[in-house]
Amino acid sequence: MIRNQLLVCAGGACITSGEKSVKDVLVDELKKNGIEDEVQVIETGCMGACDLGPIVVVYPEGTFYQKVTVENAGLIVNEHLVKGRTVSELLYSEPTSERKAQTSGDIPFYTRQVKRVLRNCGVIDPLSIEEYIARDGYFALGKALEMTPDDIIGVVLDSGLRGRGGAGFPTGLKWKATRAAQGSPKYVVCNGDEGDPGAFMDRSVLEGDPHSIIEAMAIAG
């Protein structure tokens, strides 16, 4: 029976900071303590706070550990999971007050955010369709299958949804023009190009929540 999950951020910055080695240490320590069948280690998409990586979040309590290294990763298993003690030295500390944050909800960087497109990134296993479905994944596709193409386009137009590129072109207008265009067959292409320097919005979604892309493409088709 699974009693805990260790969510390890596998975003680009965390990988560069040694996430893979940290994950290996966690897995090894779980085996040494004989609790590998009770604790899941899951790599997620980017959690957003790249300067704090590698990041490990312990569920169900949501304890947020930052700047985890191969030298201190074992403490998460031996102290937190085995002895029930929070590893205070790995908690985020407010620069001004030095107050320790237990969860991401205690960190200003996260409390000021309302995630929509990135709502699943850093929360689910991006390779698990079951976890995506558990967060209402493919619900919209099921609803779309009961609608006509024109009705779907109408909903997208009314929503005001726009592209995530610099132009912010209305998605509904693009779908409407494509539907009206002559020629067959038509194709849905996922454009994951990031031409702007420092732009990672496409990569974050593709790596952290790929099923949302697949669902959207299925609806568009």
Secondary structure, DSSP 8 states (H G I E B T S, - for coil): ---EEEEEE-SHHHHHTTHHHHHHHHHHHHHHTT-TTTEEEEEES--S-GGG-S-EEEETTTEEE-S--TTTHHHIIIIIIHH----GGGBEE-TTT--EESBGGGSHHHHT---STTTTTTTS-TT-HHHHHHTTTTHHHHHHTTS-HHHHHHHHHHHT-B-SSSS--BHHHHHHHHHHS--S-----------STT--HHHHHHHH-HHHHHHHHHHH-
